[in-house]
Amino acid sequence: AYSILHNVSEDKNLWDVTKIDTDKMEDFDLLVYSTPCQSFSISGKMKGLEDLRGTLFYNALEVIKAKKPKYCILENVAALAEQTFIASFVKWQRSVDQEDYRSYWSVLNSANYDIPQNRRRIFMVSIRNDANEMYSFPSRLQSVRSINSFLEDSVDERYYLDDSAVDRFL
């Protein structure tokens, strides 16, 4: 699905970050990464780095160390910046910055950026020091559209499940 959504060739998908051979990777300028949010989310078990899924950050760090992309963007649940996990997050930021990066982070709410959803997420933008660039997060937008502005007036029948498909799903 990622390849289709982002128009990226399927052969570029490395599938399992724990099995990546960085020596076989092409160089690149942008790394967008995260871990499954259940490790840090109040909807999950909140075990943080004690949860194997939470430790996938360290696999991303190995990629950062080996490939030194110009920009790295982390996105995850806002809980990373809250009391339970802030020490782990600061440790993570320092680990990236020790690889010759300067990191900027903020908790943003999609509701402040013209998206009709209240969703707080943490973003950390890390820029390799030799890029000589600074970063600032975008200001909140004044106008906020309603969910109705995103919905279509009529939707083709092919996008609806028939009764048998709904029954199988349930």
C-alpha positions, 0 to 999 in steps of 0.5 A, a space after each residue: 500500500 505504501 508504494 502505491 500511495 507514494 508512487 514508489 517502486 515496490 523494490 524500494 520497500 525494505 520491509 523489515 527494518 531489523 533485517 536491513 543491510 545498510 551496505 546494500 542500500 542506496 544513499 538518500 537525503 530523506 529518512 522518515 521513520 517511526 515505531 509502532 505507536 502502541 509502545 508509547 500510546 495510552 491506547 497501547 501497553 505503554 511499555 516504551 523502550 521495554 516493548 520490542 516495538 519501541 526499540 525499533 528506534 535503534 534500528 532507525 538509528 543504525 540506518 542514520 549512522 550508516 547512510 547519514 541522510 541530510 534530513 530525518 523526520 520522526 513522527 509518533 504519538 504525543 505521549 513521547 513528549 509527556 512525563 512517562 516517556 520524555 526522558 526516553 525521547 530526550 535520550 533518543 534526540 541526543 543519540 541522533 544529534 551525536 551523529 552530527 545532526 541538529 534536531 527540532 521537535 514539537 507536538 502538533 495537533 492536526 486540528 490546527 492545520 486545517 484538518 478536521 481531526 483532533 490528533 496530537 503527534 510529536 514530530 522531530 526534524 533532524 538536519 545534518 549539521 553540514 547542511 547549515 539549515 535551521 528549521 521552524 515548525 509551521 504556525 497554526 492556521 487560522 481557518 479550519 475546515 469542517 469534515 463536510 468540506 472533505 466529503 464528496 456529495 456522491 460516492 461511486 457504488 464500487 466503494 461500498 461493501 455489499 452485505 456478504 462482505 459486511 457479514 464476513 467482516 463482522 
